[in-house]
Structures are given as structure tokens and as C-alpha cells.
Amino acid sequence: MNTPQIGAVLLDIEGTTTPIAFVYDVLFPFARAHLTEYLRRTWKTAVTRDAVQRLWEEHAADVARGEAPPPWPSADDGEGGMAAVDAYARWLMDRDRKSPGLKLLQGHLWEQGYRSGALRGEVFRDVVPFIRRCHAAGRLVGIYSSGSVLAQRLLFESTSDGDVTPLISFFFDTGVGPKTSADSYRQIASALALSPARVLFVSDAEPELEAARAAGMAVLLSSRPGNAPPRDAGAFAAIRTFDEISLGTPRG
């Protein structure tokens, strides 16, 4: 794909910059294995209390919708409350729920793994050279993922090519809105001071591409090893690597 009019490239993570297996076989199991210990150690800290408050609000919304999450004590800030958070977080993980509270909790939990060296960010071999090409060609590069901004930064700080976050101009998570909402992409374009037509979004998730295209963005389907086959093979132009994206001098 030739992109002369593009001023910014917006990238998904899972299945786009990073193998799905890294998320499901490394990050998620790490979170499960260390969740209970992490809650016990950080229960009184501001970051964990913030995540707990968000999870409590999401739990109430789940109950109001008629779902049946694990029970949550109405007034227990001790072991019972901790156990409730642990159980509810695992219930969300079992459903692969894109929960802002869970993502916040996971981000801080993964931070200890990255800082200790137990975790190291994994990206496809073509990702860092592409980001460098974008930077050299005057294109902004950013990330939009359901994982927290903290989790995004930790991943790109610790790749086998070193810390590439200085080359990434912006990070967005679902705080800007759901990835399946066109309004989220309009808000991102506005934050970049670009028209949506000057932003290219690359993702493996067709509902996300549909939303970005509805907002006016250019889109490409990431067809990486391990990704699910597309529902409609002709709905989006697809790339197997970022090497297939041709960069020139951006207009304006």
C-alpha cells in the first residue's frame, strides 16, 4: 500500500505488532499466576484501589445486565474484599473481557514482571524497522490497544531491539472509547490534529477496522501467523508484514 497522504499510522498490538500467542501464552498466564500475591502486596496502594473501584463499578453494571459474576461484598475492605476482586478479575479473564478495570490491574501487575526481567516485550521482526521508516519519512506512529497505556509502553520499552518508545508519538487505550466505535477514531484523529483521512489504522480485528473506516480513516487488515482468517476475505486490503506498506514524503 502506498500512503502519500498519510500523516500518522495507528497500530493495534495483538495480532498486528505482536503475536497473539505472546498475549495468550505469556502475558495472560503471568497475570493469573501472580494476581493473588499482587493483590495482597499492593491492596492498600492508590493504583490498586483505583483499579478496584473501577472493577466494582463494572461488577455492578454486570449484575444490572442480568449477568452472574462472583459475589462482591457490599462493605468489606479486608480479606473478603480482596478475594472478591481476585475472583471477579479471573471471571473477566475467563471471558476475555476488555474491561478497563482489569486492564489497569493487569498493566500494573505486568509492570513487576517487566521490571524484574521475567517478561520481555515481543514484536514481529518487521515492526521496529517499520516504525523507524515511519519516523524517517515524517510519519507519526501510535498505538491504540485495549491494554492499558502502561502495558503498551512496557511492551515497547523491552523489545529485543531495545526501547522503541521514543519513536512512538502517542498511545491510546479504551479510555478514549471502545475500539469498535467510530467516535473513538474521530477523537484520536482530533487529538492528533489530523483529519481522519490522514490516519492509517492497522489491525487484525475486522470490527475495529469497520469502525475506523466509518470514521474516515484508511485501514489495513493485519494477516499475521496465528491470526483468525477474515470473515470476508475481500472486505479489507490485507498485509502480511509492514514491509508491504510503502512510505514516501507525506503531503502538507
C-alpha positions, 0 to 999 in steps of 0.5 A, a space after each residue: 500500500 502506498 500512503 502519500 497522504 498519510 500523516 500518522 499510522 495507528 497500530 493495534 498490538 495483538 495480532 498486528 505488532 505482536 503475536 497473539 500467542 505472546 498475549 495468550 501464552 505469556 502475558 495472560 498466564 503471568 497475570 493469573 499466576 501472580 494476581 493473588 500475591 499482587 493483590 495482597 502486596 499492593 491492596 492498600 496502594 492508590 493504583 490498586 484501589 483505583 483499579 478496584 473501584 473501577 472493577 466494582 463499578 463494572 461488577 455492578 453494571 454486570 449484575 444490572 445486565 442480568 449477568 452472574 459474576 462472583 459475589 462482591 461484598 457490599 462493605 468489606 475492605 479486608 480479606 473478603 474484599 480482596 478475594 472478591 476482586 481476585 475472583 471477579 478479575 479471573 471471571 473477566 479473564 475467563 471471558 476475555 473481557 476488555 474491561 478497563 478495570 482489569 486492564 489497569 490491574 493487569 498493566 500494573 501487575 505486568 509492570 513487576 514482571 517487566 521490571 524484574 526481567 521475567 517478561 520481555 516485550 515481543 514484536 514481529 521482526 518487521 515492526 521496529 524497522 517499520 516504525 523507524 521508516 515511519 519516523 524517517 519519512 515524517 510519519 507519526 506512529 501510535 498505538 491504540 490497544 485495549 491494554 492499558 497505556 502502561 502495558 503498551 509502553 512496557 511492551 515497547 520499552 523491552 523489545 529485543 531491539 531495545 526501547 522503541 518508545 521514543 519513536 512512538 508519538 502517542 498511545 491510546 487505550 479504551 479510555 478514549 472509547 471502545 475500539 469498535 466505535 467510530 467516535 473513538 477514531 474521530 477523537 484520536 484523529 482530533 487529538 492528533 490534529 489530523 483529519 481522519 483521512 490522514 490516519 492509517 489504522 492497522 489491525 487484525 480485528 475486522 470490527 475495529 477496522 469497520 469502525 475506523 473506516 466509518 470514521 474516515 480513516 484508511 485501514 489495513 487488515 493485519 494477516 499475521 501467523 496465528 491470526 483468525 482468517 477474515 470473515 470476508 476475505 475481500 472486505 479489507 486490503 490485507 498485509 502480511 508484514 509492514 514491509 508491504 506498506 510503502 512510505 514516501 514524503 507525506 503531503 502538507 
